[in-house]
Amino acid sequence: MEYLKELTQRRKKAHAQFVKLDSKTYKAFLELEKVTFCDGALSKKMKELIAVGISAAVNCESCIQWHTEYALKAGATEKEVMEALEVAIEIGGGRAVATARLATEVMQNIKDGDFTSAQY
């Protein structure tokens, strides 16, 4: 739980710094995120599940926290998140397992109502 809070605090601090420094690239990234994760041929939920798998496969802890929460908010079940993680584990091996563990912690915290970080 503390590690998840730390990830959130670091993300928020970095976000504030990018905004303060008026980063045009960061603003474009935020816009890209909005456009990417809206419903299209694939639903927002499906896109978030894909992002969960990619996040685990590339070992991005902040990404796995963010996309696990958003997948659940988009209506994904814990089982669907787990299957996305299983695909990542098949592709990424042990490294993906380590990040997938964090996703299970995120899901448990949300289930317990203890923590939500899906914000900048």
C-alpha positions in Angstrom: 0.0 0.0 0.0 2.8 2.5 0.9 4.6 1.8 -2.4 1.4 2.5 -4.4 1.0 5.8 -2.5 4.6 6.6 -3.3 4.1 5.9 -7.0 1.1 8.1 -7.0 2.9 11.0 -5.2 5.8 10.7 -7.6 3.5 10.8 -10.7 1.6 13.8 -9.3 4.8 15.7 -8.5 6.2 15.0 -12.0 2.9 16.0 -13.6 2.9 19.3 -11.8 6.4 19.9 -12.8 5.7 19.2 -16.5 2.7 21.5 -16.3 4.6 24.3 -14.5 7.4 24.1 -17.1 4.8 24.3 -19.9 6.0 21.2 -21.6 4.4 21.1 -25.1 5.4 17.5 -25.5 3.8 16.5 -22.2 0.6 18.3 -23.2 0.6 16.4 -26.5 1.2 13.2 -24.6 -1.9 13.9 -22.4 -3.9 14.6 -25.5 -2.7 11.4 -27.1 -3.7 9.5 -24.0 -7.3 11.0 -24.2 -7.6 10.1 -27.9 -6.1 6.6 -27.5 -8.3 5.5 -24.6 -11.7 6.5 -25.9 -14.2 4.1 -27.4 -13.6 3.3 -31.0 -13.5 -0.1 -32.8 -12.1 -1.3 -29.5 -13.9 -0.3 -26.3 -12.1 1.8 -23.6 -12.2 -1.3 -21.4 -10.4 -3.4 -24.0 -7.8 -0.8 -24.6 -7.1 -0.5 -20.9 -6.8 -4.3 -20.7 -4.3 -4.2 -23.6 -2.4 -1.5 -21.7 -2.4 -3.6 -18.6 -0.7 -6.4 -20.5 1.8 -4.1 -22.2 2.6 -2.4 -18.9 3.4 -5.7 -17.3 5.4 -6.9 -20.3 7.6 -3.8 -20.3 7.9 -3.7 -16.5 6.4 -0.2 -16.0 5.1 -0.1 -12.4 3.5 3.3 -12.7 1.7 2.2 -15.9 0.5 -1.0 -14.3 -1.0 0.9 -11.4 -2.7 3.5 -13.7 -4.0 1.1 -16.3 -5.2 -1.5 -13.8 -7.3 1.1 -12.1 -8.6 2.5 -15.3 -9.4 -1.0 -16.6 -11.5 -1.6 -13.5 -13.2 1.8 -13.8 -14.0 1.0 -17.4 -15.8 -2.1 -16.3 -13.2 -4.8 -16.5 -13.5 -7.6 -14.0 -10.6 -8.8 -11.9 -10.6 -12.0 -14.0 -10.3 -10.0 -17.2 -7.3 -8.1 -15.7 -5.8 -11.3 -14.6 -6.1 -12.8 -18.1 -4.4 -9.7 -19.6 -1.6 -10.2 -17.1 -1.4 -13.8 -18.0 -0.8 -12.9 -21.6 1.9 -10.5 -20.5 3.5 -13.2 -18.4 3.6 -15.5 -21.4 5.3 -12.8 -23.5 7.5 -11.2 -20.8 8.4 -14.1 -18.5 9.7 -13.5 -15.0 10.1 -9.7 -15.5 6.4 -9.5 -16.3 5.5 -11.6 -13.3 7.1 -9.1 -11.0 5.1 -6.2 -12.4 1.9 -8.4 -12.5 2.2 -8.8 -8.8 1.8 -5.1 -8.4 -1.4 -5.2 -10.4 -2.9 -7.7 -8.0 -2.0 -5.4 -5.1 -3.7 -2.5 -6.9 -6.8 -4.7 -7.4 -6.9 -5.7 -3.8 -6.6 -2.1 -2.6 -9.4 -1.0 -4.8 -11.5 -3.9 -3.6 -10.8 -3.0 0.0 -11.7 0.6 -0.8 -8.4 1.7 0.7 -6.8 3.5 -2.2 -7.4 5.0 -5.6 -4.6 6.7 -7.6 -6.1 7.0 -11.1 -5.5 10.7 -11.3 -2.5 12.9 -11.9 
